[in-house]
Every structure is written in C-alpha cells, then in structure tokens.
Amino acid sequence: MPSGSDTTEEAVSGTTPDGPVPSARTGATAPPGRPGRARRLLALVRHEALRTGLAVVFGVALGLAFPPYDLWPLSLVAVAALSLLTRGRTARQGAWTGLVFGLPFFLILLKWLHVVGWDAVVGLSFAEALFVALLGAGLALTSRLPAWPLWAACLWGAEEWARDRLPFGGFPWGRLAFANTGSPFTPLAALGGAPLVTFAVALAGALLAACAAALWGLRGNGTVRRAVAALEAFGLAAAVTLAGLLVPVPTKADDSVDIAVVQGNVQQAGMDFLGRPMKILDNHATATEKLAADIKAGRAKKPDLVIWPENSSDLDPFQYPQAYDRIDEAVKAIGVPVLVGALVDHPSKKGYVFNEGIVWDPKKGPGASYTKQHPVPFGEYVPFREQLSKIITRFQRVPRDFYPGDHTGLLHVGPAKLGDVICFEVAYDEIVHDTVGAGARALVIQTNNATYGRTGQPEQQLAMSKLRAVEHGRAVVTAATSGISAVVAPDGRITHRIPEFTRGVVSARIPLRDETTLADRVGAAPEWALAIVGLLSCAAAVIAGRRGRTKDEKGQQ
C-alpha cells in the first residue's frame, strides 16, 4: 500500500517495487540514484563538519592534559566535550565522532614515536583511536539512558580495559589516570588503582557535560527543574573531583635503605644511541667508581645498594669477558650490591635475548635476576617476523627478539627486597601489582629512554611511576640511562631527579613498607567491574531502543 511520502527508500533510490525507473531530474541515461546519494553525502559532510571540527579540537586538548604539558584539567574538559558531541546520536555517528576525537589525541600523545618514523606515529595512533571510536558508539547509545554520566564513566573504563590487553598484550598509554598523577584525583589510586582514577575523572567530566546540557535547555523556556538539574550535576562533579583529597595515602615506613642511582648517559639520542661497544657500560662503571672515590674521601655517604638502569651493559657480560670484568671492577670499587641492566643471550634459543636486571654482588658476582615479562611488540620483538620484514624493512633493525620472563621481579638487593619492573612494564597494572604482591617493599623501574630523549616520552613514563607510588604505597626509584632518573616518595612526590642527557648520581634514603593498600588487595576487580557495567549499559540501551521502536510501530497500526 503506498505510503504517500516521497522520502521512502524506493523514491530516494529511484526504484519502485516493479524495478528501476528513470530519474526525472537527470534524464534516462544517468545511473539510477547516484546524484541523490552524492547530495546526501555532501549534506552529511556539511551537517557533521562543525561536530567533527570540535571533536578534533577537544582530542588535541586531551593530548595536552598529559606530560610533558601536564594541563590535567583539560582531561575533564575533553571528556565533557566528547559526552556532549555524542549525546543523542546514533551508534555510527558516535563512532565517527570518537574516531576523529581519538586520532589527534594519540597523535599528540605518541608523537615521540617519530624517532622511529611518522608512519609509526600515524599507524599506532589510528589503531588506538579505533578503541575510542567504539567508546564513542557506546557513549551515543547510553546517552538516552537515565543516569547516563555513570554509564559514560564505566565505558571509559571498558575502553581502557580493552586497550590494556589487545592486541599483542595491549598498549595502555593514554589512560585518563596517567594525566592525573598530580591532581585531586590522584589519591584515589590507593583505593582502586589507575582504573578508579580513570573512572572518577570520566564521571566528573560526564557530569560537567550533564550540567552544560541542562543549562542549554534553560534557553527561552527554562524551568526550575532544569536549573536544579544543572546545579546537581555541577555539585556532583565538584564532589567527585575533590573526593580524592579525603583519601589517606599511607606513607609510614617500616624500615629504610640508602640507595644510589647511577645515570651514566649515552653517546647520542635517537635510534643509534648505543654508540661504540662498551661506551654505555663504561659510562655507568666510571660514574660508580667516582662515587666510590667520593665515599673514600668522605665527600659522600656509602649507600647500601646501587641501581643501574636497563641496558646499562650494552654487551652480554656472560658472552663478553671484557663486559663482565668492567662490571665486576665497578661493583668491587663501590663495595655494595649493584642492580645491573643487561641484554643476555638465551641459552638455548638462537636469536632470542633476555632483557634482565641482575643483582651483582662485590664478593659473589652475578646472582639472582629478573627478566622482562612484557617485551614491546615491533620494538623488542616482531610478530609475524618472516612475513612483515619483507614488507616493512625497518623491522630488520630489530635483529633479535626479546624472550619474555616467567616470574615477578622480586629481588634481594643487599638489605632490601625490591620489586624490579623494566621500562614500559610500569604502564601495565598486573605486572606492578603482582610484584608488590610477591613482597616488594619498594619498586625499581629500570628503563632506557635514550631513543626517545627530549620528546616527552620520559616525562610520560615518570608520571606512571608517580601513580604507581600512590597506588601501592611504595617508594619508586626510576633508573634511566639518559634520564629521567628520579626517586618518588610513596605519596607521589618526586624527591630527587637527574635531568635528561646528564651523567649523574642520586643518593637518597627511601622508605621500605610492608603494609598494602586497598588497591593491592582488590587487584583488577574494579577494572573488570567497570568494563562489565559499561558493556551491560550498552546492551540495556540497545534493548530499550528496540522496545521503543516496537511501541511506535504498534501505535502506527
């Protein structure tokens, strides 16, 4: 039965139930329907242009919330903006908005990867932005539900949960929590870790969006109810933002230990930071021997242990006697155990290496070690190497694959039980959590950021160390070959710091703690709960939408 409307699918596409008909506007020779599609596409582009432009702007704003810019309030503004831009939209429209929001965000955040190549920056940014596209779709779906800011915050947690795990073990860079390591939200990490901080930031931002939406509704025919709703949303956003200030961050020490962190520096920044063989090792050994001379002359206090960074030995000390002897000389000169970072050949698998932290004793030599559990895909190993290396020749610069370790980094270094975490592993909740759970009384982040020196990446990684300190109530010592080496107190304050590309030694007394935080005890439960609730809210929105359409159809019959 004809509907009496010229906007049906048949009319728009130039067809009838009996088949195609010529277009009255374009003549019989024109392809059926093509001008109509072109006009609709052009209209769609024009209609979405402003929204797309705003999404790009606020994606950039979110990037500026992270180090090295550290404008953390912009994380609230960006979350609020994405909530408003997806509000009342379809899932497909929300996905597009999320994509154009996420892409500039990750381009700003990950621009340090340009050292490898701008194609790597764009490729990784686009891959990560796909997760934000899914987030945008979810925000659009749930924006029609009651209490939608709550579901929006859960969806941010679900998006980070997925990025933390997929693909190839995930890449959790860019979590809202990592932009808020020096904000009122930071103490919440002691209760529920990074996921709770992200949830609180996202909830506050979504509530600000609800406030803005209610204020917009006051135009012309505003009501008291809308004004009250705006005030309530703003008050709740303020309460969530300030709630962290009421959370006690445990810092009382059960014991303490004197440490020295050696930053030996590298020959140059970039992909070729290694320079000539033994150069980096000699830098760290020489700095350690100078510290030993200062101690002997009474100019410095003797530490209980010394920490060298990741890759501080640029040769395998078990394969090259000159490297072994140089480390042994420096350790004997200082007279205390030294945690050495080195690449060690796999004993049975040719072409594989271990990225290790090795406890080197002045009397017994090398002892216990920790092997990095989470090598970086395409940086420390190449998935599908045989196939991809033929297409992307740059992967040939990664000649050997790092072999993952199978246990946590709990190491007895002199009088202290330290938890060793190597480089990017600090971004992964479960690795740090398991290390503290194994009995670590303080954390050590051995890292080598020389490739990305002066790009903002070292500042981003140091921010993660600050969050981990609060989350686990542990002092965190970051030892870097070229910077930034630092000591972070259990409350997240940086107490000592060596600038980038400077040879130096930090001496400090750090607290050792046995007490665990609530975040230690609950583990990954908050993140899983947020992810599940977020997904369930999307399912509820889909079901509610179908029921609404069914009611409309029944009403038209």
Salt bridges, closest charged atoms under 4 A:
GLU48 OE2 - HIS47 ND1 3.40
GLU48 OE1 - ARG51 NE 3.96
GLU48 OE2 - ARG89 NH2 2.08
ASP119 OD1 - ARG394 NH2 3.12
GLU128 OE1 - ARG163 NH1 2.99
GLU159 OE2 - ARG163 NE 2.68
GLU160 OE1 - ARG175 NE 3.53
ASP164 OD2 - ARG165 NH1 3.57
ASP258 OD2 - LYS301 NZ 3.15
ASP258 OD1 - ARG509 NE 3.02
ASP272 OD1 - ARG397 NH2 2.93
ASP282 OD1 - ARG326 NE 2.91
GLU289 OE2 - ARG326 NH1 2.71
ASP294 OD2 - LYS290 NZ 3.33
ASP294 OD1 - ARG299 NH2 2.73
ASP328 OD2 - LYS332 NZ 3.07
GLU329 OE1 - ARG326 NH1 3.34
ASP345 OD1 - ARG400 NH1 2.63
GLU380 OE1 - LYS372 NZ 2.85
ASP401 OD1 - ARG385 NH2 2.42
ASP406 OD1 - HIS407 ND1 3.01
ASP429 OD2 - ARG175 NH2 2.89
ASP429 OD1 - ARG468 NH2 2.83
ASP434 OD1 - HIS433 ND1 3.42
GLU471 OE1 - ARG468 NH1 2.65
GLU471 OE2 - HIS472 NE2 3.76
ASP491 OD2 - ARG493 NE 2.80
ASP514 OD1 - ARG441 NE 2.89
GLU515 OE1 - ARG513 NH2 2.94
ASP520 OD1 - HIS472 ND1 2.46
GLU527 OE1 - ARG165 NH2 3.36
GLU527 OE2 - ARG175 NH2 3.94
